[in-house]
Amino acid sequence: MLTTKKIVTLKPKARRYQITDQLGLVLRVQTTGVKSWVLRIPRNGGVKDITLGHWPDISLMQARQMARTKRLELELEPPDSYTLRDAFKFWCSKKKGRILSYRDEKLRLEKYIISKIGNRQLDTITPPLIIRIVEPIEKSGKQSTVKRLLMRTREIFDMSVNAGFISANPIAKITKVFPVPKVKHMPAVDWKELPIVMSQIEALAPPKYRLLFYFSLATLLRPGEVVSIRLNWIDAESITIPAEKMKMKRAHRVPLTPYLKEIISQAKSIRKNKRSPYLFPATCASKPISSQSLAKWLHDQDAFRDRLVAHGLRSIGRSWFADNGIPFEIAEACLAHVVGSQVVRAYQRSDFFESRFQVMLQWHEFIRKCAECAKKPEPPLINTDTP
């Protein structure tokens, strides 16, 4: 069988010659140096040559696919060509590092699609086949998973068309078969209920989870960003999180207020793993606590189950900003959200640090008051009965 490296080394000779690849596909090298793809097929007791095109305009894999398609048309045994796994690898090579959810998308595709039909030829995959694979997932209630799978599988086929693997996308309209999933927002209480929530935290949470809760609420970082905090990221005025640790891949500074400094100091004091570089370390010195730790603890408490999740703390803060007159761009910057079009962001590069510091002072003062209310003992009952 031919390889691209071998094709490059082929030199013209005094007479035309050809190298056989597989199942009738040959590469002819003319005396001029021109290399042509030819499919040789049996016809009426002889051999018929069908010219497919020139190399390198048509690559080795493209020539094999064209030969396969032609043999299918002529009802001959098809040679190997592009499989769904080949197309998936091509998708991975183009999407890695370019989409935020790459790892999750890759694992999802491997689990539900590639593991089942990855070795099938691309031109043998039909909409009914994909539907049969996806229907059990939909019946299990994972509508969002179905949506993501169909979107990315369709994207893989679109890229395969552009790469010349296949001539058309057979599942271009497959998403119309399944209903659009209903968006379910993460549970979060109203910010006015925060004193009640904090009284429950004070009563139920061990010190580690209590500080993790307060730190998450004060910084409004995502759970994965919270646990990634390293001690050397903290200086006198801010916590600076590198771009690679942020969801939007932009460095983010969290202003250090006196209240946040208190939380950090307490978190340092209860760290059992003193060698760890993380503010919230795991038992192992090289790892932080799991990003799901607070979420799992909240879920295990009857007081919070289906009422509040770790990510919902960001919603509490954002709602408080909205109801207390914080400008939109400042509020969004506090949550490390990207605002505006690509053109707007090209010109507006400030992170509003000074403005966010003032906002965080207000927000943290509100949290402090809620915590003080939560810690106040209930007044004793007054006996009104007359002796």
N, C-alpha and C positions, 0 to 999 in steps of 0.2 A: 504494500500500500504506500501511496505517496504521502509525503509530509511537506509542509511549506518550506522548510529549510532545504529539503532535497530539490524542490522545484527551482528554488533560487540558484542552485549550483549547476543546473542543467545548461550546457553550452551547445550552440549550433554545430552541426557537423557537415561534411561534404554532401550528405544526402539526408533527406527528412527521416526522422525516426519518431517513435512513440513509446511512452511508458504507460503500462497498465496500472490503474488504481484498483478498482474492484467492480465486479458485476457489469462489465461492458464499458465503464468510464475510462477513457484514456486521455493522456496529455500528449499532443503532437508538437514536436519542436521543428519548425521550418528552418531551412538553411539560412534564412535572414535573421533568425533568432526569435521570431514570433512564436508564442506558445498558445495553442488552441485546445479547448476542451471539446472532445468528441464522444458521443455515446454510440457504441456499436451494438446493434441488436440483430437477432436472427429474423430473417424475412424471406419467405418463399424458397427455402433451402439454401439461402446464402446469407450474407451479412450486409446490413444497411447502416451507413454512417449518418449520424445527426449531429451537426455542429451546434454547440451550445454557446460559444463565445470565447473570448480571449482571456488569458491570465496576464496581469493581475487584476484586470477589471472585474473578473469573476474569481472569487477566492476558491480554495479547495473545498471548503464546507458548502459554499453556495453551489458549486458545480455538482457535488454529490446530491444536494437537495433537488436541483433541477433535473438531474438524471433520474432520481427517484420519482419525481412528479411525472416525467415523460413515460417511465416504465409503468406507472399506475394507469396512465391514459391508455397505454397499449396492452393492459392487463398482463403484464409480465411480473415476475417476482421482484418486489422492490428492494433496493439496497438500503443499508443503514443510512440514516440522515439525522437531522436535528431532533432531539427528544425534548420533552418539557424540562427535564433536568438541565439540558444544555442552555435552554432559554432562561431558566431560573438563575444559573450561574452568570449569564450575561447581565441579567437584571441586577444581581448582587454587585457585580463589578462596577456598575454605573450608579447605583443608589447608595452604596456604603459611604458614609461621611457626608451625604448630601441631604438626607431626610432625618429628622429628629428621632423618629420612631423606628429606625432601620432594624435594630436588634429584635424588637418585638414583632415587627412585620415579618422578618426572616424566619423566626422561630414558629410563628403562626402558619406561614405557608408550608414550611417543612412538615409540621405536625399533621395538617389537615389535607394538603394537596399533593405535595411532592412525594411524601411517603407512600401514597396510594397509586399515583399515575405518573410518577416522575420519569419512568423508563419508556413511556409511550411516545410514538412519533407525533410531532406537533400536528401534522395534517390528518391524524386519525382522532384527534380530540374534538368532540362535538358538544354543543350546549346541553343536550340531555345527559351526557356523562357527567358534566360539572354539576348539573342540578341534582343528580342522584347522590353525589358526594356531599353536597351542601345541605340537602333537605334534613338529614338527621340532626345536624347542628342547629338548624332553625327550630326543629321540634323540641330540642332541649332548652329552648328559651334564650339562646345566644344570638340575638338578632344583630347586635353590634359586630360580633365576630363574623357573621355572614357578610355584612356590609363591607368590612375590611378585606375579607378574603376575595370577594368578587371584584372589588376595586383593584386590588393588587394583581390578581390573576389576569384580569382584562388588560392591565398595564403591561404585564409580561408579554402578552400576545401582541399588543401594539408595538412594543419595542422589537419583537421578533419580526414583524412586518417591516419596520424601518431598517433592520439589519439584513434583510433579504432571506431570512430563514423560511418564511412562508409568504404567500402572496396576499392574504387577507386575514383579518381577525374574525374567527368563527363565533366568538362569544362577545362581540361588540355591544350587543343590546341585552345581555343576560340579566343585568340588574333589574330590568323591568318585570322579571318573573316574581321577584320577592318584594314584599312591602318595605317601605322606608321605616327603619326602627325609630321608636319614640325615644326622644332624648330625656334621660332621667338625671336630674342634677344631684350632685352629692349632698347628703343631708347636712344641714347647718341650722343652728338656732338663730333667732333674731338677736341682734347685739344688745337689745334691752334686757334679754334674759341672762346676760353674762354673769351678773352677780350670783344667780342661782346655780349656774354651771360651775362657777369657781368654788362655791360652797361645797358642791358635790365632789369636785376634784380634791379639795382640802380634806374631805372626810374619807375618801376612798383610795386616792392615789398614793403609792409609795413615793419616797423622795425623788427617785430617778424619773418616774413618769410625770410627777408633778412639775419638775423643772423642765422636762422635755415639752410639756404642754405650754408652760409659761413662755419658754424661749420661742416656740413655734408661733404662738399668738403675738408675741412682741415683734418678731422679725418679719412675719407674714411670708416666710419662705416655704417652698414646697417640701414635703417630707424627705425626699431624697436629698435635697439641698441642705436641709437642717442637719442631718446626720453626717454629711460630708465635711462639716466645718472642722478645720484643723486649727490648733492653737497658734501656729505661726501666721495665720491669716488675720489674727486680731491685733490691732495696734491701738494707739491712744484715741483715735477718733472714729474708727470704722472696722467692720469685718469685710474684707475684700475677697470675694469668691471668684476664682478664675472662670473664664468663659467656658472651658470644657466641662465644668461641673454644673452649669446652668442650663435649663431646658432650652432657652432661646440662643444659647451659645454666644452670649455677651457677658463680659465681666460685670459683676454687680457689687455695689458697696452698700452695706447696711450701716446707717449712722448709729454710733454708740451713745446712747443717752445714759444718765445716771442709773435709771431703772434697769436697763439692759446690762450695764456693768455689774449690778448686784446679782442678776440671774447668772451671768457668766462666772462670777466669783463663787457662787454657791455650787454651780455645776462642777467647777474645778475641785472644790473641797470634798465632794462625795465620790470622785472618780476612784474606783478601786484599782484600776489598771493605770498606774502613774506613768508607765513608760510609753503609753499610747500617744501618738501625735494628735488624736482626735479629742474634741470637746466632749463628745458622747461616745466613749469607746465600748467595743464589745469585750468579751473575756479575752479573746485573742488580741495581742498587742498590735497586730498589723491591720486590724479591721475596725470600722465603726460599728455602732449598734445598727440593727436592721432598720431600713426605712419604713418597714411595716410594724415596728414595735408599738408605736403609739396608736396606730390604727387598730391593731389587734387588741390592745388593752381596752380601748374605748368600746370595741365590739363585744368584749367579754363582760362589760358592765351593763346590767339591765337599765341603769339610768340613762345610758347613752346609745344603746343599740338602736339602729335605724333612726336616730335623732341627730347624731353628730359624728363626723369622721374627721381624721387628722387634716385632710385637705380642706374641710369645711371651715377651719379657722381663718383661712384667707377670705372666705366669703363674709364672715362676721366683720373682719377689719374693713373690707371694701365697702360693705353696707354702712358701717359707721362713718367712713369718709364721706360717702354720698349724702348722708343725713346731717352732716356737720359742716357742709359748705367747702370741702376740700376740692380745689380745681381738678378737673378730669385728668389732665396729663400728669399732675403730681401724684394723684391717687394711683394711677396705673403704674407709674415709675416705682412706687413703694412696693408693688407686687411684682416688679421685674417684668412687666408686660411690654411688648413692642407696640407702639402706637404710631399710626399714620402710614402713608404709602412709602414705597421704597425711595421715591424722590424726596419726600419730606424728611425721612431718616437720614438721607445723604447730607442734608443741610443742618438738621437739628441733631447735634451730637452730645448735648449736655445730658447728664444724668440727674439734674435737679438736686444735687446733694444737699446744698444749704437749705433749700425749701423743704426737702424731705426730712431734714433734721428737725425743723420746727414742727412739722406735722407729726413726726414720731414722738416728740415731747408731749404733744397733746394726747396722742393715742395711748402712750404709756402712762400718763397721768390718769386717764380713764380706767386703764387696766388696774392700776394701783388702788384706785378708789373701790373698784369692784372686789378686789382681793381683801381690802380692809373690811368691807361689808360682809364678806364671806367668813372672815375670822372672828367677827364680833359675836360674843356669846348671846344666846337668846335671853331676854329679860325674864326673871322669875315670875311665876304666876302669882297674882295677888288674890288672896283669899277674901272674898267679899261677904262671906257668911258672917252674920252677927252672932256673937257668943250667946 
